[in-house]
């Protein structure tokens, strides 16, 4: 799943991008880097954080983070509640 597909599945999100310096200038727009991974994946690192009830349906609405590299989701982790 690419970041674009994750957005379609997960809805609203916030994110962090570490652009691949071999492919992107230092001031690259992080949205451009993220969306380009669907068609031209590279070594950029992307973290998208969502809060929905769909990823972990047995426990209801949860916050989770998806980590992407080479344009694909490689890890999904449930985030602990902040108190």
C-alpha positions in Angstrom: 0.0 0.0 0.0 1.4 3.4 -1.0 0.9 6.6 1.1 -1.9 7.7 -1.4 -3.7 4.4 -0.9 -3.3 4.6 2.9 -4.9 8.1 2.8 -7.9 6.7 0.8 -8.3 3.9 3.3 -7.5 5.8 6.6 -8.9 9.3 6.0 -7.5 12.3 7.8 -3.9 12.0 8.9 -0.8 13.9 9.9 2.7 13.0 8.7 6.4 13.3 8.7 8.7 12.9 5.7 12.5 12.4 5.4 13.1 12.9 1.6 15.6 10.7 -0.1 18.5 13.2 -0.7 19.5 11.3 -3.9 16.2 12.2 -5.5 14.9 15.4 -3.7 16.4 18.8 -3.0 16.7 19.8 0.7 13.7 22.2 0.4 11.4 19.7 -1.4 7.7 20.0 -0.6 6.9 17.0 1.7 3.5 16.5 0.1 5.2 16.1 -3.3 7.7 13.6 -1.9 4.9 11.6 -0.3 2.5 11.5 -3.3 5.2 10.7 -5.8 6.0 7.4 -4.0 3.0 5.9 -5.7 4.6 6.2 -9.2 8.3 6.7 -8.5 9.2 5.1 -5.1 12.6 5.9 -3.7 14.4 5.7 -0.3 12.3 8.4 1.3 11.0 7.6 4.7 7.4 8.5 5.6 5.3 8.2 8.7 1.5 8.8 8.5 -0.6 8.8 11.7 -4.3 8.0 11.5 -7.1 7.7 14.0 -10.0 5.4 12.9 -11.9 2.4 14.0 -11.2 0.4 10.8 -7.6 -0.7 11.4 -8.3 -2.4 14.8 -12.0 -3.0 14.6 -12.1 -5.2 17.8 -11.0 -2.3 20.0 -12.8 0.6 18.4 -11.3 4.0 17.4 -7.5 3.9 17.7 -4.5 6.0 16.7 -1.9 4.2 14.6 1.2 5.0 12.6 2.1 3.6 9.2 5.8 3.6 8.2 6.6 3.6 4.5 9.8 3.2 2.5 10.4 2.5 -1.2 6.8 3.6 -1.6 5.2 0.8 0.4 3.8 0.4 3.9 6.3 -1.8 5.8 5.0 -1.4 9.4 1.7 -0.5 11.1 1.8 0.1 14.8 -0.9 0.9 17.3 0.0 4.0 19.4 -0.5 4.0 23.1 -2.9 6.4 24.7 -1.3 9.6 26.0 -2.3 10.4 29.6 
